[in-house]
Amino acid sequence: MFFRSVLIGLAVFAGLCGTARGQGLSLVRDEEIERGLLYYVRPLFEKAGLNPDLAEVHLVRDDSVNAFAAKGLHLFVHTGLIEKADDGQEIVAVLAHETGHIAGGHIVRLYENMRIARRNMLVSMVLGAAAAVASGRGDAAMGVMLGSVSSAQGLFAGYRRTEENAADQTAVTLLKATGHDLSGFENIMKRLQTLESLQPNDPAASQWASHPAVRERLKLIVSDRIKASDPVRIRRENAIFDRMKAKLNGFLASPARIRALYPETDTSVPARYARAVLSYRQGRFDEADAALKKLCDEEPDNPYFFEMKGQFLFERGKDAVSEYRKAVSLLPDSSLLRIGLAQALSGADSFDAAVETLTVLTPVSNEDPIVWRLRAQAYAKTGRQGDADYALAEYNLLTGDVKQAVFFAKKALSRLPDSSSAALRAQDVLVQTGAQDKKKD
C-alpha cells in the first residue's frame, strides 16, 4: 500500500454523495483494493456500453462517505465509503450510480455548465460595476451581483438534481442487468438519509442542495423489489469487500476501533489481516510477521499477502526481495507490485535488477513520480548518469518543480548521445516546460 498526495488539476463531478471539487486529493495506491473495485466496475461498464478496459479507479484518503466520477472514465472512491459500508453491495450500488453519470454524458455536460456559470458570474460582476457607476451606490452593485449568483446557483442545483435522478434510474437498470438486487442501493441510501437530516448550518449538509431528497430516491428502489439472479458473484463481491475493508481499517482506523471490529475471537482471514496490520503499526513486528506468514501459508497463491509481508520487511530496512518476487510472479501484470520489487532490489543494492524491473512498467505507471525517482537512483548506481539526469527531469516535471526539470533535462542532454531515446525525451521535457529548444547550453 502506497500513500501519496496528488494534486488533481480538474474540477471533478460528485456522484452519489459528494460535491464538485477541484483540489489536491490524497490518493492511496493499493493493488488489491483497486483490483477489487475494478472487479465491481467491469460488468457495470459492459452493460452501460462503456469499455471496461479503459476504466480507472482511484482511492481517495478521506473519511467521508463519498464517490465521484471525472472525465476519461475515472472513478474516485473515498476510503470512508469502504470503511463505513456494511457489504460489497453498497459499493457496487455507488459505482453503478457513478457509471450512470458517465454513460449519461453528465460529466462532459457538467464541465460545460461550469464554464457557463463562470462566464455568467463574470457578467454579473461587470453589470454590478456598471450599476455602481450609474447610481453612485455600492449596494446597487452588490444587489446585482448577489442576484445573479443566486440565480446561477439555483439553476445549477436544479440541473444537478435532474442528473442525479437520471443516474439513479440508470443504476437500477445496471444492477438488475448484472444480477444484483437493490439491497445495497437501499442500504446506502438509508445511510445517507442520516446525513440529509443534519442541520442546514452544518457544512456536511450543504452537499445535499444539489441532490434529490433521499426519501424520493428510496421510493425508486423500494418500489421495485427484485431478487438477485447471480448469488455466486454477489458472494464473491462481498468476500472481496471484507478484505478491502479489513485492510483499510488496519491501516487507517484507530486501534480501539480495529479491536472492536476484529476481536481476537474472530479467526476469519479478514480479521487476522486487520490485526496483522495493527500489530505492525504498533511496533509488534514479530507478531505481524508471524500473522502474515500464516496467511501466506494458507493462501500460497495470494499475491497481496506476500506483498504485505514484503512491505513490512522493507520498511524496517530488511531484505524483502523474495517476498516481492513471489508477489510479482503471482500477479505479473501489476505495475504497483513491480515498483515494490524495484524498491526492494534497490534496498538490497541490486540496481541492475531494479533497472530491468522498471523497464517493463506500463505507460500509465510512468506518470507516477516514484517510478522516476527509483530509475534515477538505479541509473546513477549503475554508472548511467545521463539516464539518471533524464529520470530526475521527469521526476521534477511530475512533482511540479519546472526549474529543476529544466536543469536536469539540460544536464542529461549534455551527457547523452544526441540520437539516444533518453536524449530525445529530455528534449521533450524542455519543450513541455517552454524552455529554450536547444540541446546544449
C-alpha positions in Angstrom: 0.0 0.0 0.0 1.4 3.4 -1.0 0.2 6.6 0.4 0.9 9.8 -1.6 -0.6 13.2 -2.1 -1.6 14.0 -5.6 -2.9 17.3 -7.0 -5.9 16.6 -9.2 -5.9 19.6 -11.5 -9.5 19.4 -12.6 -13.0 20.1 -11.2 -14.4 16.6 -10.6 -18.0 15.8 -10.6 -19.5 14.4 -7.4 -21.5 11.3 -7.7 -23.8 9.6 -5.3 -22.8 11.6 -2.2 -20.3 14.3 -2.9 -19.8 17.8 -4.4 -17.9 19.2 -7.3 -14.4 20.0 -6.3 -11.1 20.9 -7.8 -8.4 20.5 -5.2 -5.5 18.4 -4.0 -6.6 14.9 -3.2 -4.6 12.4 -1.0 -4.7 9.2 -3.1 -4.0 5.7 -1.7 -2.4 3.3 -4.1 -3.2 -0.3 -3.4 -3.3 -3.1 -5.9 -5.7 -5.3 -4.0 -8.3 -2.6 -3.4 -8.0 -1.1 -6.9 -8.5 -4.5 -8.5 -11.4 -5.3 -6.2 -13.1 -2.1 -7.2 -12.5 -2.8 -10.9 -14.0 -6.2 -10.4 -17.2 -4.4 -9.3 -17.0 -1.9 -12.2 -16.3 -4.1 -15.2 -19.8 -5.7 -15.6 -21.4 -2.3 -14.9 -19.4 -0.7 -17.7 -20.1 -3.6 -20.1 -23.9 -3.3 -19.6 -23.7 0.5 -19.9 -21.9 0.2 -23.3 -18.6 1.5 -21.9 -15.2 -0.1 -22.4 -14.3 -1.7 -19.1 -10.6 -1.9 -20.2 -10.4 1.9 -20.0 -11.9 2.3 -16.6 -9.6 3.7 -13.9 -10.4 3.6 -10.2 -8.7 5.8 -7.7 -8.9 5.6 -3.9 -9.1 8.9 -2.1 -8.0 9.0 1.5 -10.9 10.8 3.0 -13.3 9.7 5.9 -16.5 10.9 4.2 -19.0 8.6 2.6 -18.3 9.7 -1.0 -17.6 8.7 -4.5 -17.5 10.7 -7.8 -16.6 10.4 -11.4 -14.5 12.6 -13.7 -13.6 12.9 -17.3 -11.9 10.0 -19.0 -13.8 7.1 -17.3 -12.1 7.9 -13.9 -13.9 6.8 -10.8 -12.9 8.1 -7.3 -13.9 6.2 -4.2 -13.3 7.6 -0.7 -11.8 5.3 1.9 -14.6 6.4 4.2 -17.2 4.8 1.9 -15.5 1.4 2.2 -14.8 1.7 5.9 -18.4 2.6 6.7 -20.2 0.3 4.3 -21.6 -3.0 5.6 -21.0 -5.1 2.5 -19.8 -5.1 -1.1 -23.4 -4.5 -2.4 -23.3 -0.9 -1.1 -20.1 -0.2 -3.0 -21.5 -1.8 -6.2 -24.6 0.4 -5.9 -22.5 3.5 -5.6 -20.4 2.5 -8.6 -23.5 1.8 -10.6 -24.7 5.3 -9.9 -21.4 6.8 -11.0 -21.4 4.6 -14.1 -24.9 6.2 -14.8 -23.3 9.6 -14.7 -20.6 8.6 -17.2 -22.9 6.8 -19.5 -25.4 9.6 -19.5 -22.8 12.1 -20.5 -23.3 14.1 -17.3 -19.6 14.6 -16.7 -18.9 16.3 -20.0 -22.0 18.5 -19.6 -21.0 19.4 -16.1 -17.8 20.9 -17.4 -19.6 22.9 -19.9 -22.2 24.1 -17.3 -19.4 25.1 -15.0 -17.8 27.1 -17.8 -21.1 28.9 -18.5 -21.6 29.5 -14.8 -18.1 31.1 -14.5 -18.9 33.3 -17.6 -22.3 34.4 -16.1 -20.6 35.3 -12.8 -18.1 37.5 -14.6 -21.0 39.2 -16.5 -22.8 39.8 -13.2 -19.6 41.5 -11.8 -19.5 43.8 -14.9 -23.2 44.6 -14.5 -22.7 45.3 -10.8 -19.8 47.7 -11.6 -21.9 49.5 -14.2 -24.8 49.8 -11.7 -22.5 51.3 -9.1 -21.1 53.9 -11.6 -24.6 54.9 -12.8 -26.2 55.2 -9.4 -23.2 56.1 -7.3 -24.2 53.4 -4.8 -22.1 50.4 -4.0 -25.1 48.5 -2.6 -26.6 48.5 -6.1 -23.6 46.7 -7.5 -23.8 44.2 -4.6 -27.5 43.6 -5.3 -27.0 42.9 -9.0 -24.1 40.5 -8.3 -25.8 38.6 -5.5 -29.0 38.3 -7.5 -27.1 36.9 -10.5 -25.0 34.5 -8.4 -28.1 33.2 -6.5 -29.9 32.6 -9.8 -27.0 30.8 -11.3 -26.7 28.6 -8.2 -30.4 27.7 -8.3 -30.2 26.7 -11.9 -27.1 24.7 -11.4 -28.6 22.9 -8.4 -31.7 22.1 -10.4 -29.6 20.7 -13.2 -27.7 18.5 -10.8 -30.9 17.1 -9.2 -32.1 16.1 -12.7 -28.8 14.4 -13.4 -28.8 12.6 -10.0 -32.3 11.2 -10.7 -31.2 10.0 -14.1 -28.1 8.4 -12.6 -30.2 6.6 -10.0 -32.5 5.2 -12.7 -29.5 4.0 -14.7 -28.0 2.4 -11.6 -31.2 0.4 -11.0 -31.2 -0.8 -14.6 -27.5 -1.8 -14.4 -27.9 -3.6 -11.1 -30.7 -5.7 -12.5 -28.7 -6.4 -15.7 -25.7 -7.6 -13.7 -27.6 -10.0 -11.5 -27.9 -7.8 -8.4 -30.9 -7.0 -6.2 -31.3 -3.4 -4.9 -30.5 -4.1 -1.2 -27.1 -2.4 -1.4 -28.6 0.7 -3.1 -31.4 0.8 -0.4 -28.9 0.4 2.4 -26.5 3.2 1.2 -29.5 5.5 0.7 -30.7 4.9 4.3 -27.1 5.6 5.5 -27.2 8.9 3.6 -30.6 9.8 5.0 -28.9 10.4 8.3 -26.6 12.9 6.6 -29.5 14.7 4.9 -31.2 15.2 8.3 -28.3 17.4 9.5 -29.0 21.0 10.4 -28.7 23.4 7.4 -25.8 25.3 9.0 -23.8 22.1 9.2 -21.2 22.0 6.4 -21.7 18.3 5.8 -25.4 19.0 4.9 -24.7 21.6 2.2 -23.8 18.9 -0.4 -27.5 17.8 -0.5 -28.7 21.0 -2.0 -27.9 19.6 -5.5 -29.3 16.1 -4.8 -32.9 14.9 -4.8 -34.2 14.1 -1.3 -33.1 10.6 -0.2 -36.8 9.9 0.6 -37.6 10.3 -3.0 -34.6 8.3 -4.1 -35.6 5.5 -1.8 -39.1 5.3 -3.5 -37.4 4.3 -6.7 -35.6 1.5 -5.0 -38.1 0.0 -2.6 -40.9 0.1 -5.1 -39.1 -2.4 -7.3 -38.1 -5.4 -5.1 -36.2 -7.8 -7.2 -34.3 -11.0 -6.4 -30.6 -11.3 -7.2 -30.0 -13.6 -10.2 -26.3 -14.1 -9.7 -25.8 -15.0 -6.0 -22.3 -16.6 -6.7 -21.0 -13.2 -7.9 -22.6 -11.4 -5.0 -20.8 -13.7 -2.5 -17.5 -13.1 -4.3 -18.1 -9.4 -4.2 -18.8 -9.4 -0.5 -15.7 -11.6 0.2 -13.6 -9.1 -1.7 -15.2 -6.3 0.2 -14.4 -7.9 3.6 -10.7 -8.0 2.8 -10.6 -4.5 1.4 -12.4 -3.1 4.4 -10.2 -5.0 6.8 -7.0 -3.8 5.1 -8.1 -0.2 5.1 -9.2 -0.3 8.7 -5.9 -2.0 9.7 -4.0 1.0 8.2 -6.4 3.9 8.9 -8.7 3.1 11.8 -7.9 3.7 15.5 -6.5 0.7 17.4 -9.7 0.7 19.6 -11.9 0.6 16.5 -9.9 -2.2 15.0 -10.0 -4.3 18.2 -13.8 -3.7 18.3 -14.4 -4.7 14.7 -11.9 -7.6 14.7 -11.6 -9.1 18.2 -9.2 -11.9 18.9 -12.1 -14.3 18.9 -12.7 -13.7 15.2 -10.4 -16.1 13.4 -11.6 -15.2 9.9 -9.0 -14.2 7.3 -10.2 -10.5 7.1 -10.0 -10.2 10.9 -6.5 -11.7 11.1 -5.5 -9.4 8.1 -6.6 -6.3 10.0 -4.9 -7.4 13.3 -1.6 -8.1 11.5 -1.5 -4.6 10.1 -2.4 -3.2 13.6 0.4 -5.2 15.1 2.9 -3.7 12.6 1.6 -0.2 13.3 2.1 -0.7 17.0 5.7 -2.0 16.6 4.9 -5.6 17.4 6.9 -6.7 14.4 7.4 -10.4 15.3 3.7 -10.8 15.8 2.9 -9.1 12.5 5.4 -11.2 10.6 4.0 -14.4 12.1 0.5 -13.5 11.2 1.4 -12.7 7.6 3.5 -15.9 7.3 0.5 -17.9 8.4 -1.8 -16.1 5.9 0.8 -16.8 3.1 1.0 -20.4 4.1 -2.8 -20.7 4.0 -3.2 -18.9 0.6 0.1 -19.5 -1.3 -1.4 -18.1 -4.5 -2.4 -14.8 -2.9 0.0 -12.1 -4.1 -1.3 -9.5 -1.7 -0.3 -11.3 1.4 3.3 -11.7 0.0 3.3 -8.0 -0.9 2.3 -7.0 2.6 4.9 -9.3 4.1 7.5 -7.7 1.8 6.3 -4.2 2.8 6.6 -4.9 6.5 10.2 -6.1 5.9 11.3 -3.4 3.5 10.0 -0.5 5.7 12.2 -1.9 8.6 15.3 -2.0 6.4 15.3 -5.8 5.9 15.6 -7.8 2.7 12.2 -8.1 1.1 13.2 -9.2 -2.4 12.0 -12.8 -2.2 8.6 -11.7 -0.9 8.1 -9.1 -3.7 9.4 -11.6 -6.3 6.8 -14.0 -5.2 4.1 -11.4 -5.4 5.1 -10.3 -8.9 5.3 -14.0 -10.0 1.7 -14.4 -8.9 0.5 -11.1 -10.5 3.0 -10.3 -13.2 0.8 -7.6 -14.8 0.8 -5.4 -11.7 2.9 -2.3 -12.0 2.5 -1.5 -8.3 4.0 -4.8 -7.3 6.8 -4.3 -9.7 7.5 -0.9 -8.2 7.6 -2.6 -4.8 10.1 -5.1 -6.1 12.3 -2.4 -7.6 12.4 -0.7 -4.2 13.3 -3.9 -2.5 16.0 -4.6 -5.1 17.5 -1.1 -4.7 17.4 -1.5 -1.0 19.4 -4.7 -1.5 21.9 -2.9 -3.8 20.7 -4.9 -6.8 20.5 -1.9 -9.0 20.8 -3.7 -12.4 17.9 -5.9 -11.5 15.9 -2.8 -10.4 16.5 -1.2 -13.8 15.3 -4.3 -15.5 12.2 -4.5 -13.3 11.3 -0.8 -14.0 11.7 -1.1 -17.8 8.6 -3.3 -18.2 6.2 -1.0 -16.5 3.0 0.2 -18.3 2.9 3.7 -19.8 0.4 4.8 -17.1 3.0 3.9 -14.4 5.3 6.5 -15.9 3.0 9.1 -14.6 4.0 8.2 -11.0 6.9 10.2 -9.7 8.2 7.4 -7.5 9.0 5.4 -10.7 11.3 8.1 -12.0 12.9 8.6 -8.6 13.7 4.8 -8.5 15.0 4.9 -12.0 17.2 7.9 -11.3 18.7 6.1 -8.3 19.2 2.8 -10.1 20.8 4.5 -13.2 23.1 6.6 -11.0 24.3 3.5 -9.1 25.0 1.6 -12.3 27.0 4.4 -13.9 24.3 5.7 -16.3 24.4 9.3 -15.2 22.9 10.8 -18.3 19.9 8.5 -17.9 19.7 9.4 -14.2 19.6 13.1 -15.1 16.8 12.5 -17.6 14.9 10.5 -15.0 15.3 13.3 -12.5 14.0 15.7 -15.1 10.8 13.6 -15.5 10.5 13.3 -11.7 10.6 17.0 -11.1 8.2 17.7 -14.0 5.7 15.4 -12.4 6.1 16.9 -9.0 5.7 20.4 -10.3 9.3 21.7 -10.0 9.7 23.1 -13.5 13.0 24.8 -12.8 14.6 21.6 -11.6 13.1 19.7 -14.5 14.7 22.1 -17.0 18.0 21.9 -15.1 18.2 18.1 -15.2 16.9 17.9 -18.8 19.8 20.1 -19.9 22.3 18.1 -17.8 21.0 14.9 -19.5 21.4 16.4 -22.9 25.0 17.4 -22.2 25.8 13.8 -21.3 23.7 11.6 -23.6 24.3 10.8 -27.3 22.1 13.1 -29.4 20.3 10.2 -31.1 19.5 8.2 -27.9 15.9 7.8 -26.9 16.6 9.4 -23.5 18.1 12.5 -25.1 15.0 12.9 -27.4 12.7 12.6 -24.3 14.8 15.1 -22.4 14.4 17.4 -25.3 10.6 16.9 -25.0 10.8 17.9 -21.3 12.3 21.3 -22.4 9.6 21.7 -25.0 6.9 20.9 -22.4 8.3 23.4 -20.0 8.7 26.1 -22.6 12.5 26.2 -22.0 14.8 27.2 -24.8 14.7 24.5 -27.5 18.4 23.6 -27.8 20.3 20.6 -26.9 23.3 22.1 -25.1 23.9 25.3 -23.1 
